[in-house]
Amino acid sequence: AGRHFDAEIVVLCVRWYLSFKLGYRDLVSMMSERGIDLAHTTILRWVQHYTQELEKRWKRYARPVGGSWRMDETYVKVRGEWVYLYRAVDKAGKTVDFVLSRQRDINAAKAFLRKAKKEQRVPAKVTLDAYAASHRAMADLKRDGELPKRMVVRSSKYLNNLIEQDHRRIKQRLRPMLG
């Protein structure tokens, strides 16, 4: 109700906004080249309204991540405030999940792991950096039966290079989108 544009145009604008580093005004310009006059605030409302539904639908078609995860956290600035970005990738570099947290502690690591395992299959191996809270969170979740006892948890700075190097790209993307 109240949507005056064809659904294909709405989905296209939202998808382009979410997939590429485009601003609302960039999309207005691209649409005007195609003969469609929009206001940037219209696209903003579409993004706010449809993003959650589109993400649900995209997840249905997403390929599952691998069974070996690399997990790490880093400090990023989001909208002028420093927060911790907890992130996991599989051994091929495909993002498993991520969470922003004000804290860097056992509870934040547990919350991240619970969210990640809810969205994806539980991994056979998890590689962590040397941060003790992440290891303690894994041990607690295994002890409480939330994670399988047979799951291998290891620490290797070399295997975690994949996610450590990827933080640079993430930080570069976050700056224009969230800052």
C-alpha positions as CSV (number, residue, x, y, z in Angstrom):
1,A,0.0,0.0,0.0
2,G,1.3,3.4,-0.9
3,R,4.0,2.1,-3.2
4,H,3.8,4.0,-6.5
5,F,6.6,2.4,-8.4
6,D,6.9,-1.0,-10.2
7,A,8.2,-3.7,-7.8
8,E,11.1,-4.4,-10.2
9,I,12.3,-0.8,-9.8
10,V,12.0,-1.0,-6.0
11,V,13.9,-4.3,-5.8
12,L,16.6,-3.1,-8.3
13,C,17.3,0.1,-6.3
14,V,17.4,-1.7,-3.0
15,R,19.6,-4.5,-4.4
16,W,22.0,-2.1,-6.0
17,Y,22.2,0.0,-2.8
18,L,22.9,-3.1,-0.7
19,S,25.3,-4.8,-3.1
20,F,27.5,-1.9,-4.2
21,K,29.0,1.3,-2.7
22,L,26.2,3.5,-4.1
23,G,24.6,6.4,-2.3
24,Y,20.9,7.3,-2.7
25,R,21.7,10.2,-4.9
26,D,23.9,7.9,-7.1
27,L,20.8,5.7,-7.6
28,V,18.6,8.7,-8.3
29,S,21.1,9.7,-11.1
30,M,21.2,6.1,-12.5
31,M,17.4,5.8,-12.5
32,S,17.0,9.3,-14.2
33,E,19.3,8.0,-17.0
34,R,16.7,5.3,-17.5
35,G,13.8,7.7,-17.5
36,I,12.6,7.2,-13.9
37,D,12.4,10.2,-11.7
38,L,12.9,9.5,-8.0
39,A,13.8,11.4,-4.9
40,H,16.7,10.1,-2.8
41,T,14.4,9.9,0.2
42,T,12.1,7.5,-1.7
43,I,15.0,5.1,-2.1
44,L,15.9,5.6,1.6
45,R,12.4,4.5,2.6
46,W,12.5,1.5,0.2
47,V,15.8,0.4,1.7
48,Q,14.5,0.7,5.3
49,H,11.2,-1.1,4.4
50,Y,12.5,-3.9,2.2
51,T,16.0,-4.8,3.4
52,Q,15.0,-7.3,6.0
53,E,12.6,-9.2,3.7
54,L,15.2,-9.3,0.9
55,E,17.9,-10.6,3.2
56,K,15.5,-13.4,4.3
57,R,14.9,-14.4,0.7
58,W,18.5,-14.1,-0.4
59,K,19.6,-16.4,2.5
60,R,17.4,-19.2,1.1
61,Y,19.6,-19.3,-2.0
62,A,22.9,-18.8,-0.3
63,R,25.4,-21.6,-0.4
64,P,26.3,-23.0,3.0
65,V,29.7,-22.0,4.4
66,G,32.4,-24.5,5.0
67,G,33.0,-26.5,8.1
68,S,36.2,-24.8,9.2
69,W,35.8,-21.2,10.5
70,R,38.3,-18.5,11.3
71,M,37.0,-16.1,14.0
72,D,38.3,-12.8,15.1
73,E,37.3,-9.4,16.4
74,T,38.5,-5.9,15.6
75,Y,37.8,-2.4,16.7
76,V,35.9,-0.2,14.2
77,K,34.4,3.2,14.3
78,V,30.6,3.2,13.4
79,R,28.8,6.5,13.3
80,G,31.5,8.2,15.4
81,E,31.5,5.5,18.1
82,W,34.2,2.8,18.5
83,V,32.7,-0.8,18.7
84,Y,34.0,-4.3,18.3
85,L,33.3,-6.2,15.1
86,Y,33.1,-9.9,15.8
87,R,33.4,-11.8,12.6
88,A,33.9,-15.3,11.2
89,V,34.8,-16.6,7.8
90,D,35.1,-20.1,6.4
91,K,38.5,-21.3,5.1
92,A,37.5,-20.0,1.6
93,G,37.0,-16.5,3.0
94,K,33.2,-16.6,2.8
95,T,31.6,-14.6,5.6
96,V,29.8,-16.8,8.1
97,D,28.4,-14.0,10.3
98,F,29.3,-10.8,12.1
99,V,28.1,-8.8,15.1
100,L,28.9,-5.4,16.4
101,S,29.4,-5.2,20.2
102,R,30.2,-2.4,22.7
103,Q,32.1,-5.0,24.8
104,R,35.0,-7.3,24.0
105,D,34.5,-10.1,26.6
106,I,33.3,-13.6,27.1
107,N,29.6,-12.7,26.9
108,A,30.1,-10.8,23.6
109,A,32.0,-13.8,22.1
110,K,29.2,-16.2,23.3
111,A,26.5,-14.0,21.8
112,F,28.4,-13.9,18.5
113,L,28.9,-17.7,18.4
114,R,25.2,-18.3,19.3
115,K,24.1,-16.1,16.4
116,A,26.5,-17.6,14.0
117,K,25.5,-21.2,14.7
118,K,21.9,-20.3,14.5
119,E,22.4,-19.0,10.9
120,Q,24.8,-21.6,9.7
121,R,25.7,-25.3,10.3
122,V,27.9,-25.9,13.2
123,P,31.6,-26.1,12.1
124,A,33.9,-29.0,12.7
125,K,36.8,-26.7,13.4
126,V,37.1,-23.1,14.7
127,T,40.4,-21.2,14.5
128,L,40.8,-18.3,17.0
129,D,43.4,-15.8,17.7
130,A,45.2,-15.7,21.0
131,Y,42.5,-13.6,22.8
132,A,41.6,-15.6,25.9
133,A,37.9,-14.6,26.1
134,S,37.1,-16.2,22.8
135,H,38.7,-19.5,23.9
136,R,36.8,-19.3,27.2
137,A,33.5,-18.7,25.4
138,M,34.1,-21.7,23.2
139,A,34.9,-23.9,26.2
140,D,31.8,-22.7,28.1
141,L,29.5,-23.3,25.1
142,K,31.0,-26.8,24.7
143,R,30.7,-27.6,28.4
144,D,27.0,-26.4,28.4
145,G,26.2,-28.5,25.3
146,E,25.5,-25.6,23.0
147,L,28.4,-26.7,20.8
148,P,29.5,-30.3,20.1
149,K,32.3,-31.6,22.3
150,R,34.0,-33.0,19.3
151,M,34.5,-29.6,17.7
152,V,38.2,-28.8,17.3
153,V,39.1,-25.3,18.6
154,R,42.6,-24.2,17.8
155,S,44.7,-21.1,17.9
156,S,46.9,-20.1,14.9
157,K,47.9,-16.7,13.9
158,Y,48.9,-18.0,10.4
159,L,45.5,-19.6,9.7
160,N,43.8,-16.5,10.9
161,N,45.7,-14.3,8.5
162,L,42.8,-14.8,6.1
163,I,40.4,-12.9,8.4
164,E,43.0,-10.5,9.7
165,Q,43.8,-9.3,6.2
166,D,40.1,-9.1,5.4
167,H,39.5,-6.6,8.2
168,R,41.2,-3.9,6.1
169,R,38.6,-4.3,3.4
170,I,35.7,-4.4,5.9
171,K,37.0,-1.2,7.6
172,Q,37.2,0.6,4.3
173,R,33.7,-0.4,3.4
174,L,32.3,0.6,6.8
175,R,33.7,4.1,6.7
176,P,31.5,5.5,3.9
177,M,28.5,3.4,4.7
178,L,28.2,4.0,8.5
179,G,30.5,6.9,9.3
